[in-house]
Amino acid sequence: MAEELITFNPDRLYVIPFGGLGEIGKNMMGFIYGEDLIIVDAGVMFPKEDMLGIDLIIPDIRFLEENRKKIKAIFLTHGHEDHIGALPFILPKLNVPVYGTRLTLALVKSKLKEFALPIEPDFRIITAEDEISCGKISVSFFPNVHSIYDGLGIVISTPVGTVVHTGDFKFDQTPMAGMFTDFKRLADLGSRGVLALLSDSTYADRPGCSDSEKSVKKSFETVFSGAQGRIIIAAFASSIPRIQQIVDTARAYDRKICFIGKRMIENVTISRELGYLLVKDDEILLEDELSTTPHPTIAIITTGSQGEPFSALSLMASKSHKSVEIKRGDTVVISATPIPGNESLVYRVVNQLYRLGAEVVFNPSIKSDSSLKVHVQGHAGQEELKLLMNLLRPRFFIPIHGEYRQLVHHARLARDVGIPEKNILIAVDGDIVEFSSHEFRVTDHLALTPQFVHGYGVGEIGKSIIKQRRALGEEGILVIALTLKKDLLTLEAEPEIITRGFISDESESSVILEIQKITLGFFNNGNEKKNKDPDILKGNLKGELNKFFGETMGRKPIIIPVITWI
């Protein structure tokens, strides 16, 4: 991936997605003109269930490290993890100015407290009215409505033309206080000419428009008016507009609010300090006060809307939470829909809650028939996406932020509003897209390798290790310790055998005897498969044992021979 292997025309604009195309999360894009490079967002992706032991996945930034001197800044569209979560791992390698709104940077700073960074980040607060010069690239902004406050779209102006990066957005005609879409700014951009639009595709496969955030308030009022016991609401900790509506409803029904969950408490504290969340001290109930407070006066707002195993709601559902024991008469509201891949985790929690006697209010999909709509999407539906394209009238279009099927749907919408097929590109992570004022094309491709975060390690765990972990979990392991005479290749003692994960207690002794028998026969009967090369010797022994396991058990455990030579 050395810089000299890739040719950049100094009179062209280049866009490189490092993440966020074809999968949910890990959003990060680079923009290059001449000797100037800016980055938009630096997010994480959460691991799938089969990525055993992996905590997070972050973008591969080797190319950016090689071009460190060109990087002028990182611009953040908003404060969600899939847009800011990689910063703790990236900033020590790319210590450049980071621009974001007040809330976005406050959330980043809170997150960085968990990490002992070797550098002092250069954070710079911006508003939608600002314009930042980055060499020959000029960056300006427009406000966005999303499920979090202080979101921005980004306008990247270059000598080649203007590129609009939407960030995550929807068009809410009755937004929460402090949130609005600047339609005039979008129309003005369109009238001046937009070279390319890079637009949020998360719900490009959903017809119509997204519902207003305020539409959930009526459902919360119904829940509060009918509940006899405690009300427990799980929501994203960053969804401060949603939390504000819950607080307002609790106030109207004379219930005090208890915030539970580390991230929930942190985000609420930050939002209150900055004035984004309005809740008085005497309206807040501390966790250690729950046991002495009458249940009909309690409303709990907690983390765990995605069924995360160690989240507060999951601990409550498994009867493991230190302060909240779910009882008959409790009403639990899950104010979110499952992120793709989390469905089984969420349904497991829902089932456990029902077993404990709770009443559960949950819309598993935006299209749910439930009369109580306790969640609305934070991303634009098809009609909003088409409206944006009609306002901006871009020459070229690249769908971003979404799974591959959603990128395809978004590309079809672009054709529907009149953007020519040849001016639409479904790119993939690593594509180097070159723009002139009248054409664009993919000129090269970076071979990006997603970086797995495992504890404090980054990039140390690769796909091969994930595969080995999966095999360990599915097939088990056999360790066989051998003491061999080096010259004769014969056993000096009986093999010591340890098995884990593939033999039942009842059959373990008989299987171990059979393994010993096969091993003794391999070494002591003049077997032609013996070989003085240790690797070949181990491979041949594993072959004999695999044959036995395949024929008798239909299994293929990981076999690790350990040889001591005498």
C-alpha positions in Angstrom: 0.0 0.0 0.0 3.0 2.3 -0.4 2.2 5.8 -1.6 4.4 5.5 -4.7 2.3 2.6 -6.1 -0.7 4.9 -6.4 -0.8 7.8 -8.8 -2.8 11.0 -8.0 -3.4 13.7 -10.6 -2.8 17.0 -8.8 -5.8 18.6 -10.7 -8.3 15.9 -9.7 -10.3 15.3 -6.6 -10.1 11.9 -5.0 -12.6 10.2 -2.7 -11.6 7.1 -0.8 -14.1 5.2 1.5 -12.2 3.5 4.3 -15.4 2.0 5.7 -19.2 2.4 5.6 -20.0 0.9 2.2 -21.8 -2.4 2.2 -22.0 -2.9 5.9 -23.3 -1.0 8.9 -20.7 1.0 10.8 -17.0 1.8 10.5 -17.8 5.0 8.7 -14.8 6.9 7.4 -14.0 8.7 4.2 -11.0 10.5 2.8 -11.0 13.4 0.4 -7.7 14.4 -1.5 -6.9 17.3 -3.7 -3.3 18.0 -4.5 -1.3 18.0 -1.3 -4.4 18.4 0.9 -6.3 15.5 2.5 -9.3 15.6 4.9 -11.1 12.8 6.7 -14.8 12.7 7.5 -15.7 10.5 10.5 -13.8 7.7 12.2 -16.3 5.1 13.4 -16.3 1.5 14.6 -18.3 -1.5 13.6 -19.6 -3.9 16.3 -18.6 -7.6 15.8 -21.0 -10.2 14.5 -21.8 -13.2 16.7 -19.3 -15.4 15.1 -16.4 -13.0 15.7 -15.4 -14.6 18.9 -13.6 -12.5 21.4 -13.6 -9.4 19.2 -14.7 -6.1 20.9 -14.7 -3.7 18.0 -13.7 -3.4 14.3 -12.1 -0.2 13.1 -10.9 1.0 9.7 -7.5 0.1 8.2 -5.6 3.4 8.1 -2.3 2.3 6.7 -2.7 4.5 3.7 -3.5 7.5 5.9 -0.4 6.9 8.0 1.7 6.8 4.9 0.1 10.2 3.8 0.2 11.7 7.3 1.8 14.9 6.1 -1.1 15.7 3.8 -3.8 15.3 6.4 -5.3 18.7 7.4 -8.1 17.6 9.7 -10.8 15.1 10.7 -14.4 16.4 10.5 -17.1 14.6 12.5 -20.7 14.6 11.4 -22.2 13.6 14.8 -21.5 11.7 18.0 -22.7 8.1 17.3 -20.2 5.3 17.8 -20.2 4.3 14.2 -18.8 7.7 13.4 -16.5 8.6 16.3 -15.7 5.2 18.0 -12.3 4.6 16.2 -10.8 7.9 17.3 -9.1 6.5 20.5 -7.2 4.1 18.2 -6.6 6.5 15.3 -5.6 9.8 17.0 -2.3 8.5 18.4 -1.3 7.6 14.8 -2.9 10.7 13.2 -2.6 13.5 15.6 -4.4 16.1 13.5 -7.1 18.7 14.4 -10.5 17.2 15.0 -13.6 19.4 14.2 -17.0 18.7 15.6 -20.0 20.4 17.3 -20.1 21.0 21.0 -22.0 17.8 21.9 -20.1 15.6 19.4 -16.7 16.7 20.8 -18.0 16.4 24.4 -19.0 12.8 23.7 -15.6 12.1 22.1 -13.7 13.6 25.1 -15.8 11.4 27.5 -14.9 8.4 25.5 -11.2 9.2 25.5 -11.1 9.2 29.3 -11.1 5.4 29.1 -7.9 5.4 27.2 -4.4 6.6 28.2 -3.6 8.5 25.0 0.1 9.4 24.5 -1.0 12.7 22.8 -3.2 15.7 23.7 -5.9 15.8 20.9 -6.5 19.1 19.1 -10.3 19.5 19.3 -11.9 22.4 17.6 -15.6 23.3 18.1 -17.6 24.3 15.0 -21.2 25.3 14.2 -23.2 25.0 11.1 -22.3 28.6 10.1 -18.5 28.0 10.1 -16.2 27.5 7.1 -12.8 25.9 7.5 -9.9 26.3 5.1 -7.7 23.2 4.6 -5.3 24.3 1.9 -7.1 24.2 -1.4 -10.1 22.4 0.2 -12.7 24.5 1.9 -15.2 22.8 4.3 -18.5 24.2 5.4 -21.6 22.7 7.0 -25.4 22.5 7.3 -27.5 21.3 10.3 -29.0 17.8 10.2 -31.9 16.2 12.0 -31.0 12.7 13.3 -31.6 10.7 16.4 -28.9 12.7 18.2 -28.5 16.4 18.6 -25.8 18.6 16.9 -25.6 16.6 13.6 -24.0 18.2 10.6 -23.8 17.6 6.8 -20.5 18.5 5.3 -19.8 20.5 2.1 -16.4 20.0 0.6 -15.4 22.7 -1.9 -12.5 22.2 -4.2 -11.2 23.6 -7.5 -12.8 20.6 -9.2 -16.2 21.2 -7.7 -18.4 20.8 -4.6 -19.1 17.5 -2.8 -21.9 17.1 -0.3 -21.5 14.4 2.4 -24.8 14.2 4.2 -23.8 12.4 7.4 -26.8 10.6 8.9 -30.0 12.5 8.5 -33.8 12.5 8.0 -36.2 15.3 7.2 -38.4 15.9 10.3 -41.0 18.5 9.7 -41.8 18.8 13.4 -38.4 18.2 15.0 -37.5 18.4 18.7 -36.4 21.8 19.9 -32.9 22.7 18.8 -33.0 20.5 15.7 -33.8 21.6 12.1 -32.9 21.0 8.5 -31.7 24.1 6.6 -33.7 23.5 3.4 -32.7 27.0 2.1 -29.0 26.1 2.4 -29.5 22.9 0.5 -31.4 24.6 -2.2 -28.7 27.3 -2.5 -26.1 24.6 -2.8 -28.1 23.0 -5.6 -28.5 26.3 -7.5 -24.7 26.9 -7.3 -23.9 23.4 -8.6 -23.0 20.2 -6.8 -20.4 18.0 -8.4 -21.2 14.9 -6.3 -23.6 13.8 -3.5 -22.5 11.1 -1.0 -25.8 10.3 0.8 -26.9 8.2 3.8 -28.4 4.9 2.5 -29.3 3.3 5.8 -33.1 3.1 5.1 -33.0 3.5 1.3 -35.0 0.2 1.1 -37.9 1.7 3.1 -40.7 3.4 1.2 -42.2 6.8 2.3 -40.8 9.1 4.9 -39.5 8.6 8.4 -41.9 9.5 11.2 -41.2 12.6 13.3 -39.4 12.0 16.6 -42.3 13.7 18.4 -44.7 11.0 17.2 -43.5 8.6 20.0 -44.6 11.0 22.7 -48.2 9.8 22.5 -47.2 6.2 22.9 -45.1 7.0 26.0 -48.1 8.8 27.5 -50.2 5.7 26.9 -47.6 3.6 28.6 -47.3 5.9 31.6 -51.1 6.3 32.0 -51.7 2.6 32.2 -48.7 1.3 34.1 -49.3 0.3 37.8 -45.7 -0.6 38.7 -42.3 0.6 37.6 -41.7 1.7 34.1 -38.3 0.6 32.7 -37.3 2.1 29.3 -34.3 0.9 27.3 -32.9 3.3 24.7 -29.7 4.3 23.0 -27.6 6.4 25.5 -27.0 8.9 22.7 -30.7 9.4 21.8 -31.0 12.5 24.0 -34.1 13.8 22.0 -35.8 10.5 22.9 -34.7 10.7 26.5 -36.0 14.2 26.8 -39.5 13.0 25.7 -39.4 10.2 28.3 -38.3 12.7 31.0 -41.1 15.1 30.0 -43.7 12.3 30.2 -42.4 11.1 33.5 -42.7 14.6 34.9 -46.3 14.8 33.7 -47.2 11.6 35.5 -45.3 12.4 38.7 -42.6 9.8 38.3 -39.0 10.3 39.2 -36.3 9.3 36.7 -33.4 6.9 37.5 -30.7 6.7 34.9 -28.9 3.3 34.8 -25.9 2.2 32.7 -22.4 3.7 32.6 -22.8 5.2 29.1 -26.3 6.4 29.8 -25.2 8.2 32.9 -22.2 9.8 31.1 -24.2 11.0 28.2 -27.0 12.4 30.4 -24.5 14.2 32.5 -22.8 15.8 29.4 -26.1 16.7 27.8 -27.4 18.3 31.0 -24.2 20.3 31.4 -24.4 21.6 27.8 -28.1 22.3 28.0 -29.3 19.6 25.5 -31.2 17.7 28.2 -33.6 19.6 30.5 -34.1 17.7 33.8 -33.9 19.1 37.3 -31.9 17.5 40.1 -35.0 16.9 42.2 -36.6 14.9 39.3 -33.7 12.4 39.4 -33.7 9.3 41.5 -30.3 7.7 42.4 -29.9 4.0 41.9 -29.4 3.3 45.6 -32.8 5.0 46.3 -34.8 2.6 44.2 -35.4 0.0 46.9 -37.0 2.6 49.2 -39.1 4.3 46.6 -42.7 3.2 45.8 -42.8 1.4 42.4 -45.7 3.5 40.9 -43.4 6.6 41.2 -40.4 5.2 39.4 -39.4 5.5 35.8 -36.0 4.0 34.8 -34.1 4.9 31.7 -31.4 2.3 30.9 -29.0 0.9 28.4 -29.4 -2.5 26.7 -31.9 -1.8 23.9 -29.8 -4.1 21.6 -29.7 -7.0 24.0 -26.0 -6.6 24.8 -25.1 -9.5 27.2 -23.6 -7.3 29.9 -25.9 -4.3 29.5 -28.1 -3.1 32.3 -31.4 -4.4 30.8 -29.8 -7.9 30.0 -28.6 -8.1 33.6 -32.1 -7.2 34.8 -33.7 -9.9 32.6 -31.2 -12.5 33.8 -31.9 -11.6 37.5 -28.2 -10.4 37.8 -28.6 -6.7 38.2 -27.5 -5.3 41.6 -30.4 -2.8 42.0 -33.3 -3.9 39.8 -35.1 -7.2 40.1 -37.9 -7.5 37.4 -41.2 -8.3 39.0 -44.8 -8.9 37.9 -46.4 -5.5 37.4 -43.3 -3.9 35.8 -43.6 -2.5 32.3 -40.5 -2.7 30.1 -40.3 -0.6 27.0 -37.6 -1.2 24.4 -37.4 2.1 22.5 -35.3 0.9 19.6 -35.3 -1.7 16.8 -32.6 -4.4 16.6 -29.5 -3.5 14.6 -29.0 -6.2 11.9 -27.2 -9.1 13.6 -28.6 -8.3 17.1 -32.1 -9.8 16.6 -31.4 -13.0 18.6 -29.9 -11.1 21.5 -32.9 -8.7 21.7 -35.5 -11.5 21.5 -33.6 -13.5 24.2 -34.0 -10.5 26.6 -37.6 -10.0 25.6 -38.4 -13.7 26.3 -36.7 -13.5 29.7 -38.6 -10.4 30.6 -41.9 -12.1 29.8 -40.9 -15.2 31.9 -40.3 -12.8 34.9 -43.9 -11.5 34.5 -43.1 -8.1 33.0 -45.3 -6.4 30.4 -43.1 -5.7 27.4 -43.7 -2.9 24.8 -41.5 -3.5 21.8 -41.7 -2.7 18.1 -39.3 -5.2 16.5 -39.5 -3.4 13.2 -40.4 0.1 11.9 -43.4 -1.6 10.1 -44.6 -3.2 13.3 -48.4 -3.3 13.7 -48.2 -2.4 17.4 -50.6 0.4 18.3 -47.9 1.7 20.6 -45.1 3.1 18.5 -42.2 3.6 20.9 -39.5 4.0 18.3 -39.0 5.9 15.0 -36.2 5.6 12.6 -33.4 8.2 12.6 -32.6 7.9 8.9 -34.3 9.2 5.8 -36.8 7.0 3.9 -37.0 6.8 0.1 -39.1 10.0 -0.4 -36.8 12.1 1.8 -33.7 10.7 -0.1 -35.4 11.7 -3.4 -36.2 15.1 -2.1 -32.6 15.7 -1.1 -31.4 14.7 -4.6 -33.9 17.1 -6.2 -32.8 19.9 -3.9 -29.1 19.4 -4.6 -29.3 18.2 -8.2 -25.8 16.6 -8.2 -24.0 15.7 -11.3 -22.6 12.5 -9.8 -24.0 10.2 -7.0 -22.4 7.7 -4.6 -24.6 6.0 -2.0 -22.8 5.6 1.4 -23.6 4.4 4.9 -25.5 1.1 4.6 -25.5 -2.5 3.7 -24.9 -3.4 0.1 -28.6 -4.0 -0.7 -29.4 -0.5 0.6 -26.7 1.0 -1.6 -28.4 -0.7 -4.6 -31.8 0.6 -3.6 -30.4 4.1 -3.2 -28.8 4.0 -6.6 -32.2 3.1 -8.1 -33.7 6.1 -6.4 -31.1 8.3 -8.0 -32.0 6.9 -11.4 -35.7 7.6 -10.6 -35.1 11.3 -10.1 -33.1 11.6 -13.3 -29.5 11.1 -12.5 -28.0 9.3 -15.5 -26.9 5.7 -14.9 -23.3 6.5 -16.0 -23.2 9.1 -13.2 -24.0 6.7 -10.4 -21.4 4.6 -8.7 -21.8 1.9 -6.1 -18.3 1.9 -4.7 -16.7 -0.5 -2.2 -14.4 0.2 0.7 -10.9 0.9 -0.7 -12.0 2.2 -4.1 -10.1 5.4 -5.2 -12.7 7.5 -7.0 -11.3 10.2 -9.2 -13.4 13.3 -10.1 -12.9 15.9 -12.7 -15.5 18.6 -13.4 -17.2 16.4 -16.0 -16.4 12.8 -15.2 -15.6 10.3 -12.4 -14.1 6.8 -12.3 -12.5 4.3 -10.0 -8.7 4.6 -10.8 -7.3 2.2 -8.2 -8.1 0.2 -5.1 -6.6 -0.1 -1.6 -6.6 -3.6 -0.2 -8.0 -2.7 3.2 -8.0 -5.2 6.1 -10.5 -4.5 8.9 -8.7 -4.0 12.1 -10.0 -6.1 15.0 -9.8 -4.6 18.5 -9.3 -7.3 21.2 -8.9 -5.8 24.6 -6.0 -3.3 24.3 -4.7 -4.9 21.1 -5.5 -3.6 17.6 -4.8 -5.6 14.5 -3.2 -8.5 16.3 -6.2 -10.8 15.7 -6.8 -11.7 12.0 -9.4 -13.7 10.2 -7.3 -16.9 10.6 -7.4 -16.6 14.4 -11.2 -15.9 14.3 -11.5 -19.1 12.2 -9.4 -21.0 14.8 -11.6 -19.7 17.7 -14.7 -20.8 15.8 -13.3 -24.3 15.3 -12.4 -24.5 19.0 -16.0 -23.6 19.9 -17.6 -25.9 17.4 -15.2 -28.9 17.4 -13.2 -28.8 20.7 -9.5 -29.5 21.3 -7.2 -32.4 21.9 -3.7 -31.9 23.4 -1.4 -34.9 23.3 1.9 -34.7 25.1 4.6 -37.1 23.8 8.1 -38.0 25.1 10.2 -39.4 22.3 13.6 -40.9 21.9 15.1 -38.7 19.2 17.1 -41.4 17.4 14.5 -44.2 17.4 11.3 -42.1 17.2 9.8 -44.3 19.8 7.7 -43.4 22.9 9.6 -43.3 26.2 6.3 -43.0 28.1 2.6 -43.3 27.6 1.0 -40.2 25.9 -0.6 -37.7 28.2 -3.9 -36.6 26.8 -6.2 -33.7 27.5 -9.5 -33.1 25.8 -11.9 -30.2 26.0 -15.3 -29.6 24.3 -16.0 -32.7 22.3 -16.2 -35.8 24.5 -18.9 -36.4 27.0 -18.0 -37.3 30.6 -19.5 -40.8 30.1 -17.3 -41.7 27.1 -14.2 -39.8 27.9 -12.2 -42.7 29.4 -12.9 -45.1 26.5 -12.1 -42.4 23.9 -8.8 -41.6 25.6 -7.8 -45.2 25.7 -8.5 -45.5 22.0 -6.4 -42.3 21.3 -3.5 -43.9 23.3 -3.9 -47.1 21.4 -3.7 -45.3 18.0 -0.7 -43.2 19.2 1.2 -46.2 20.6 0.6 -48.1 17.4 1.8 -45.1 15.3 5.2 -44.9 17.1 5.9 -48.5 18.1 4.9 -50.6 15.2 7.5 -49.4 12.6 4.9 -47.1 10.9 6.3 -45.7 7.7 4.6 -42.4 8.4 7.1 -41.6 11.2 9.5 -38.9 10.1 12.4 -37.1 11.8 11.1 -33.8 10.7 8.9 -32.7 13.7 6.3 -30.9 11.6 5.8 -33.8 9.3 5.7 -36.2 12.2 3.0 -34.2 14.0 1.0 -33.8 10.7 1.1 -37.6 10.1 0.0 -38.3 13.7 -2.8 -35.7 13.4 -3.9 -37.4 10.2 -4.2 -40.8 11.9 -6.2 -39.3 14.8 -8.5 -37.3 12.5 -9.3 -40.4 10.6 -10.4 -42.0 13.9 -12.5 -39.0 15.0 -14.1 -38.7 11.5 -15.1 -42.4 11.3 -16.3 -42.8 14.9 -17.6 -39.4 16.0 -18.1 -37.3 12.8 -16.0 -34.6 14.5 -12.8 -32.8 13.6 -11.3 -31.4 16.8 -8.2 -29.2 16.8 -5.3 -31.6 17.6 -2.1 -30.2 19.2 0.8 -32.6 19.6 3.5 -31.5 22.1 6.8 -33.4 21.8 9.6 -33.6 24.4 12.8 -35.1 22.9 15.2 -37.1 25.0 
